[in-house]
Structure formats: C-alpha cells, structure tokens
Amino acid sequence: MLSSLTYRRPAYVSSPRGSVIGDSKPKSLNESIGSGSTYCAFGIPDALAFDRIICGGTCPPCTTRDFMNYLIYIEHAAENLQFFLWFRDYSKRFSELPEAQRKLAPQWTVEQAEAEPQMIVKKNISPETAAVFKGTDFAPSKVTVNEFGGNPFNTPPRTPNGDAGKDELARPQSEYGWSDDGSTLKSSKKSFVNTTAGAFEGADLKWQPFTVQPYREEISRIIAAYVADGAPRQLNLSSKERSGLLHALANTTHPSAFRQVIHTVEWTLRHQAHPNFVRWAICNGNRPRVIFARGLGIAGILGGIITAILITLSSAGRGWRVISAVGFLVGISTLIAAWKGMCVVLHGMHHRHLRPWELFAEDDDNSSVYEMKKDSFEIIGSNNSYEDEPWVVKYEKRNVIRKVFDREVWIQEPALRQIQDTIFIQSL
C-alpha cells in the first residue's frame, strides 16, 4: 500500500537548540508524544515513530540498534540515546524499590529546581554587593547540599585505618585493567569517585559520597560518564542545566532530579536525531552508488535528446520520435530518485547496501553487526569514537567500483519499503 503521493521525506534538522526554547520545549515534546499527526508533519509514518523504534516494534534497518549506529557513525551524538535508555531503565528500577528505600531519596520538586538558580546567583555575588544587600531578601545565603531537604541519613566519610591499604591491595587486578573481553578499559572506583567529586566541586558543592540513598554509586558513575567536564560521553548541556542537575543530585537520587536534563535530551532525540535517522534510512544506496545513479540519470536524458535529434534529422516518420521519450522517462526518474538518495535498481528488488560497519563484519565468522560496537548499549563504557575500528581503514582502501557494487541486503521494514515505493512513483 502506497503512502500519499504528496509525501515528502523528513527535512534535515541541523540544530535543535534555539529553535525551541523556554517553556515551548516541554510543550512541543508533549505534543510530539501524544499526537501522531506531528510525526506525519515531519514526514514520518506512525509505524516509524520514535516510541515504536525505542520499544523494538520495527525491523531492520530501523531498529534501536540501527538508530544507535546512526548516532555513533553519522550523527556523532550517541550519548543522548545512551543516556535516554539508561534513564528509562533507571526510572523503572527505582519505582520497583520498596517504599522504605524510595523514601530515602525524596522527590526533587519543580519549586526546588526553580529556586536553585536563584540561590546560585545569590551565592556568587561579590562581597561589596553582599554588603549592600545585607538584611534584605536579596542577601546571599550559604548553600549546602541539604539546603532543600536533602537526605538526613548521609553517612559521614569513613575514618582511615590500617585495613584500608590492605583492601586496596586485595582488590582484583581486573577492576583496574581491561575488561574480560579486552575491548574496553575498566574505570576503577577511585577513578569515577574523583571525577564525580570534581564535578561537584566545579558547581561549588561539598559532596558526601557515602549515603544510604538507593543507587548512589550508580548515580556517581553516571555523573562521571555523562555530566562531568571531559566525561567520555559528556552530554551537550548548558552551564545552567549542568549546575542545576548537580545541585539536585547532591540532595537526592530520585529520577525527578533529571527532569530538566531528560527533557532536553529527549527533545533532541525526537525533533532532531529521529527525523534525520528516518531520512537517512530511506536512502538505499551508499554515496558512490547514488552518485553513479545520478550519472546514469543524466546519461539517460542526454541519450533521449540525442535520439530525438537524430530521428528528427533523418528521413524516418514522426512516429519514431516517441522512442526518445524512453530515454527521457528513464533518465528523469532515475535522476529524481537518486537526488533523494535512492537507486531505482536497488529499489526494484527492495534491497539496500550494507553499511560500511556492517560490510566488514560479514567477513569475519566470529563477529557480527551487533558485536562491532558492543559497548554502545552499556550504561558505563568508553567514548563513542570509532576511528580505531578495523572497518574504517578497510573501507577507505576499497576502490570506487567495489563501493558502487557493494553487497546488498533485503529491507525488512514494511513502512520503509512503502515510503520508497512512494518516492519511486513520484519520480515517474
């Protein structure tokens, strides 16, 4: 079944920040969640909606794994999806805790989040200004991590003793060395604790790492991996968002502490990464193949023009001139389809080229597409750099002819095939 012939594939979204700011960002996010027409306006059918992809309701090449690979190798912003998937799992696990444990981490309310920046401003004013405002409502106040009703059960730091050194030496070497499969370098507990403490110090907070709040160690690892300056998967947050998040996490491990940050991350995924991913998935050929298809389209048009001229100058009847229409039809349709990233030959078989990172995984019987970036779905992992992966050098050395005629695979997602059918009919 074809989509509407007025269909337009999603437009490329270059920058999510600045297009929606302030209160309009959460409003736009809620509209995109609750209204299917919003996806249609982007050129994305309901079958390829963001929630459907995340929940595993799609087939290759539009699965969550494909979305992650696109963000790693094309968009270079996989940390947003990695953080989003972790937060979904974390919220679920937190809600399943016993009530007694949940009470140890109070909810971070909207009022507390809005009051936090004001407290930071008051805290950072100069001594001269503080003297002027002394005794007024604008007077600066000393802010501590428990200012807004933080956890009263924080455990004080342990007293150093002789057994501490023995414990350090008794720890297995694997905690500080390479992982079991040798792919990533494990970060020791001391490493992420120091990184987290440095992040809190940068926000002028005194952090107490030992606490009875649930998942405090996991939150510390998340801060070291996604929030701290120079983190391996640092999120693109403003200074205000980062400071507000750290102030919230200094008081509680409740998922509501991530309210503002998760809105920013999810808005970016829904309104920038997701439309761009669907637009990219529609293209069934690699760049050399698409350029080759454009050349064939231009050659077909030129062939039609030459045929028309030769028949006109010959003594053949006028009826023979219709032969030139074949070249025009094939050339124009091929050129229009290629301009939208499609090869009509691949489309005729509902095939697509294997991506470079998929292509060379097929050459090794001991590896697969799902193992090439196996740490991309891990909560704490290395950065998302791929320059040192073996396929990069191999693909660069591959000659252009082989790239044009690379291996193909059948497109399993029905909604994607329908979109490509519509684009093909439009090109005709």
N, C-alpha and C positions, 0 to 999 in steps of 0.2 A: 504494500500500500504506500503510495507516494504522499509526501507532505505537500503543503500548499505550494503552487508554482511561484508564489510571491515570496517564498522563503529566502532569507538572507543569512548566511553563516555569521557567527558571532564576530563582532568587530574587535580588533586588538585593543586591549586595555593596557596603557603604558604605566600609569601611576595611580594607585588608589588614594594616596594621601593628597589632601587638598580638594578633591572632588566632592567629598562628603566630610563635613567637619561638625564638631559640637554635637548637639542633640540629634541632628539629622542622620548621623551614622547609625546609632542603635535603631532609629525608626526605619531606616532603609533596610537594615539587617532583618528586622522583624517582618517587614513586608515581603522580603525575598523568601523567608521561611514559610510564611503562611499562604502565599499566593503563587499558584502555578503560572499565572499569566506573566509574572515577572520574568520567568525563565524563557517564555515564548518571545518576550520583547527582546531578550538577548540573543535569540536565535537558537535556543537550547530546548529541545523537547523534554517533556516530563520524564521520559524513560532515561534520560541522561542528566537528571537533576543532581545537584551536589549531594543531597542526603542519600539518594539512591546509590551513587558511586561509593560513598563512605560506608554505607551499610552492606556493601557487597552484592547489590542487586543488578550488576551489569557484567557483561562478558568482555573478553579482550577484543580490542585494545583500549578499553575504557574502564578497567578495574582500578581499585585503590592502588595496587602495585604499579600500574601504568601511570597513574596520577603522580605517585611518588617519584617514579623515574623521570617523568617530565619535569618536575620541580627540581630534581637534582641536576639533570644534564642539560636542560633547556632554559628553565626559568631561573635556576640557581637560587632558589628560596625554599628549600625543602624543610627548613626549620619550622616554618609556620604549620605545615601539616603534621610534622612530628610532634610539636607541642600540642596541637589541637587533639590529636589522637590520644596522647597521654592524658590530657585534661579530662576527656570523656571517660576514660577508664578510671582515673583518679576519683572523679565525682561519683561514679557508680560504687567504687570500693568504699568511699567514705560514707555514703548513705547506707551501706550494709553493715557498718560497725554497730556494736551495741550502744544503746543510748548513753550509758555511763561514760564511754570513751568519747562519743561525739560532744558531750557537754564540756569536756576539757578544752575543746577548740571552739570558742564562741564564734557566731556568725559575724562577719565584717559588714556592717550596715552601710547604706548609701550615705547616711549622715556623717559617719566616721570617715568615709572616703572623701567627702566634700570638705570636711573640716581639716583634713591632713595638710593640704597645700597651704592653707592659711597659717597653720602652726609652723610650717617650714619657713614661710616668709617672715613671720614674727621672729623666728629663731635666728635668721641670717642678717638682720638689720644691724647697722653699725652701732657702737657704744654711744656715740653722740645722739643718734636718733632715738636710741632706747631711753636716754636720759630725758629727752623732750616728752616722750610718750609715757613716762613713768607715772603710775597711778591711774592711767586711763585704760579703756578697753583695748587699745592698740599696743599696750605694753607687751614686750616679748615674754614668753614663758619657757621654762625648761621642759623639753620634751624627752620623755623616756619611752621605752618600748611598751610599757604598761600604762601609758597615758590614757588610752581609750579602753580601759577594762581588759587588759591582756590577761594571759593565763597566770593565776595566782600560785600555781603549783610548780613553777620553774625550779629545777634542781640546780643548786649552786655548783660551780665547777669543782671537779674532784681535786683533792689535795695530792700533790705529787708525792710519791713514795718510792721505795726501792723496787717494788714489784712492777712499776710502770716500764722500766727499761727492759725487764725480763719479758714482759708481754710483747713489747715491740720486736724483740729478737725471736720470740717464739712464733710470731706470725708466719704463715707460709709465704714462700717467695713469690708464688703466683699472684698474691694480692697486689704486688708492686710491678710485676713483669708483664709478659704478654699473655693474652687470653689463651684458652685451651686450644683453639684452632689456629692461633698465631696470626690473627688478622688485625686485631686492634690492641692498643696498649691500655692496660687497666690503670685507672687512676686510684691511687691509694686513698684511704680515708683521710689521712693528713692533708693530701693534696686538695680534695674538694672542700674540706673544712677551712683551710686557709683561703681558698678562693671565695667561699661564701662569706667568711669574716671580712675579707677585703671589700666585698660588695656592700656590706652593711656599714663599714667604716666610711666608704665613699658617700653614703647617704646620711652621715653623722648619727649613726645609731650604734648603741652598745649591744652587741649580740651575745646571748647566752645559749650556747649550742646544746646544752643538756636540758631536756624538758620531757615531761610526761605526755605532752600533746601527741596525738597519733600522727604517724608518718612524718615526724620532724626530720629524720635523717633523709628521707626521700625528697622532702622539700629543699633541704640543703643541697642535694645533688642537682635538683632542677635549677636552683639559683646559679650554681656553678656552671651548668651546661648551657642555660638559655638566657640568663638575666645579667650576670656579671660582665663587666667590660672585658673584652677579649675572650669571651667564652667560645668554645668550639662551635656551638650552634646558637650564637647570640641573635636574639630577636631584634627586629628593627623597631625599637621603641623610642619614644621621645624621652627626654630627661625627666619630664614631669610624670610620665607613665611609669618609668623605671623606679623613680623615687617613691611614688605612691604605692607601687607593688611591694617594695622592700619594707616600707613602713607597715603595711598590712600584714606581711608575713612575719614580721618581728613580733606581732601580737597573737597571731592565730595561724593554724594550718587549715582552716575551713576553706572549702572551694570558693566561697564568696570573696576571698581575698584576691582572686584572679579576675574579678568581674570586669574591670575596665580593660585589662590586657587581653582577655579572651575575646571581648567584643571587637577589639582592633584586629586580632589575628583572624577571627572568623570572618569579619567583614572583608579582609584582604583575600582570603581564600574564596569566598563566594563571589565577589564582584570583580576580582582581577585574575586570580590563578585559574579558577574553574572555567570561565569563558575562554580564556586563552588556551587551556588544555583541550577543550572541545574543538576549538578552531584548528588546533594543531593535529588532533586525531583525525579530522576529516581528510587531511592530506594523505593519500595512499602511497605516495612515492617519495623517495629521498630527493634532495636538491638537484643532483646531477640528472636524475630521471625526469624531473619536472622541467628543467632547462632543455633537455633533449626533446620532450614533448612540445614545448613551445616552438622549438626549431622545426619540428615536423608540421606544426600548425601553419607556421609562416611559409614553409615549403609547399604545403598543400594549396594555400591561397595563391602563391606565385605560379604554381602549376596550373591552377584554374585560369589565371589571367593569360598565361602563355598559350594554353589550349584555345581559349576564346579568340585570341589574336590570330593564331594560325588558321583556325576554321573560317574566320571572317575573311582572311586574305585568300583563302583557297576557293576553288570552284564548287565546294560542297554546298548542299542546300542549307537553308536557315535552320532546319530542324536538328541538324547535327550540332548546333551551338549549345544545345542543352547539356552536352557531355561536360562542358566546362563547369556546370553547376555542381557536379560531383566533387570536383576539387575544392570549390568554394565551401560546400557544406562540410566536408571532412576537415578542411583546414581551419575554418572559423570555429567549429565545435571543439576541435582539439585544442585550439589556442585559448578559447574561453575557459575550458575545463582546466587546462594547465595553469592559467592565470589564477585560478582558485586552488591550486595545489594538487590537482588530480590528474592522473594519467588514465585516459579512456581505455587503454589496453588492459591495465590492471583492473579497472572498474568492470570491464566486461566479464571478468572471472571472479569479481568481488574479492580480489587479492590486495595485499599491501606489502610493501617492502619491509623486511626485518630492520629494526633499528640497529645502529652500529653496536650498541652494548648487548643486543640480543644476537647479533650475527655471529660473533666470535664465541659466544657461549655455546652455540650449537656444535662448534668444532671440538669441544672437549667433553668427553663422555662423563667425566667426573664433576662437571659443573653444569649449571643451568641458569636461566634468566633470574631465578629467584635467589640464587646464591651470589650473584655478582656484587650486589650491594646489600649483603645480608644484615648489616648493622643499621640500615636506614629506618627500620621499624623498631629498633631498640630504644628504650627510654633514654639511656645514657650511652653515648657512643662517640666515635671520633667525629671530626668535622665532615662536611659533605663534599669535600674536594674529591675529584675523580681523575685528576691529571696523571696520577701514577698507576691507573688501572691498565692492564695489558692491552685492552682493545683499542686504546687511543692511538698508540704507535702503529699498531697493525692496520687500522683503518686509514691513517694518513699515508701509509705506504701502498695502499691499494690503488691500482690505476683507475682512471676515469671510466673506461669501458666496463670494467667489472662492477663499478659502483652503479652504472646505468642499468646493468642487468643483474643486480643483486638477487639473492634468494627471496622468495615470496612466501606468504602465509595467508590462509583464508581469514577473512574478517568475520568474527563470530557474533559481534553485537548487532542485532537486527535494526535497532534505531539508527545506528551509524550507516548501515547499508541503505536505509530509506533516505537519509539525508544525501548520500552520494548519488542515489538514483535521481533525486530531485534536481541536484546540481547538473547532472548529465542531461536531463530533459531540458533544463533551462538553457544549456549551451547549444542545444539543437534549435 
